[in-house]
Amino acid sequence: MTILAIDLGTTNSACAIWRDGDAIYIPNKLGDLLTPSVVGIDARGEVLVGRAAKERLITNPADTVAVFKRLMGTSHKVVIANRTFNAVELSSLVIKSLKEDAEAFLGCPVEQAVISVPAYFNDNQRFATKKAGELAGLRVDRLINEPTAAAMAYGLHEKKEGVFVVVDLGGGTLDVTVLEFFEGVMQVHASAGDNFLGGEDFVDAMVDAALKLAGCDRSGLSPTELHQLHIKMETAKRRISGAAQEITFTGAGQSHSISVDSDWFVRVVTPLLVRLQRPIGNALRDAGISPSEIDEVVLVGGATKMAAVRSAVAKLFRRLPACTIDPDFAVVKGGAVQAGLATKDAALEDLVLTDVCPFTLGINSLDGDKGEYLEVFSPIIERNATVPVSRVKRFYTVADNQTEIKISVYQGEHRQPSKNVFLGSMDIAVPNNRAMEESVDVRFSYDMNGILDVDVTVVSSGRKYNKVIKNSPASLSEEEFKKSLARLQKLKFHPRESEKNRALLARGERLYEMSLGENRERIGQIISGFEAVLNRQNEVDIAKAQKEFEQRLEEYDLEEWL
Ligand code: AMP
């Protein structure tokens, strides 16, 4: 039995398995270990996932979509190539692509998966992730919190015990988690985060600062110009150093140039660096741990590769963070450990995992006296309770002859129920009686997958009601799930063997659009040359031409950024 560990990232995704006591990262059809979480549809109506789609973000923005992890758990729809998708469907296409890569790599079908999610994902987002896995044809054994996975990877890798703080800054989300690894048990003490802070925000800040210097704003740039500037800034961000990089871009019909170095960068992103403080402070406070009690600070997520982020984190903790595992792979490595645990791998026998519920879960109740009541949120399971957890609380009728109690389930920290996330409701019939004479016991059971089971017992009659919170407004119903599955099955996919050529051609087209004059002409010629070889359909010639074509594109790509 193979269980695939999937890190479904905002920007990039990865998969791995656990074999012979270690994680094995699985390459995609292009040989890369990271697959961009980008989906597109080409002129033939065929679906592209990964690098080929990412290359087309510039050339075909209306047919391509990225960063849809941020839409998980919402009913937001995205239109690409005149077709409508929701975030679950788009994520399922990425997962399907990873599943096929794993099957090609392993030479056998893969039917089960462990998928990682940000610790801060609410129930809607968790369900959406599970459904995405199921739509891709996988049974999702377990959702694992990303920081928990990363700490597991470190705990095993370093064979270390102690208190870890995992700071995971990916493309779109920040998660801070306090965990303890002791005698083979990984216990999560607290987690906090920001669902809207990630590496992409650093790029956005750079783009806005460059536009400000150039005296224009986003509306003055065409979508293609804006994409080009975004890519240039994203590349510059990866190369930030004391030495200045000259970035040229066009906007409002003019050519602009801006000098980017580490001082400029830190100035521009300081407001984002400041936003790291609060989730870190919250996680430490909830865990009741001071910075001096931490044994290791672990950095995870592509955006922690930025020196500015590292030094901001080092300053906050007054110590250098650990980064012996590539921050891009720590989560998927931990996911593979979890997959190994699920298959009862002997090398993992001594490891046990506990996790926490990231949000407070409760119901609405009435607070007040003598007919003057106010709706308030009554917590039943407090955030950061170790899961699986089951808690019960008793609630009373407030009016004479009241025959029904409406239980509305919410998730969040606000005293006003309406300011929290509504998860579902139940109508409970109670015997006709005087106020406060009838009561119900509301039991919440929250499991390792972040799924909430609500049991209500009417105390006087013993009558029981149960609800598994599944069909919250934003999650797919069974019927919608079937419809999505049918729609996705109708989509055409690129044949695997031609994927690399498609990715290369898309890259060539991007470079063609980005360059000017002689360079543009030459790129056009080499694209035509490569297409001509593809049309001849001779395998040996194609393999040779592919190498040459890639090399030439590499040269032009380098030239374009300098
Ligand atoms: P993830 O979601 O973990 O794949 O993180 C992706 C984010 O990390 C994107 O915003 C990338 O721009 C950023 N990133 C990846 N590598 C680097 C790097 N070497 N330097 C700076 N940022 C990076």
Residues whose N, C-alpha, C, O or C-beta is under 5 A from the ligand:
A	BS01	AMP	G9 T10 T11 N12 L169 G170 G171 G199 E200 K237 R238 G301 G302 A303 K305 M306
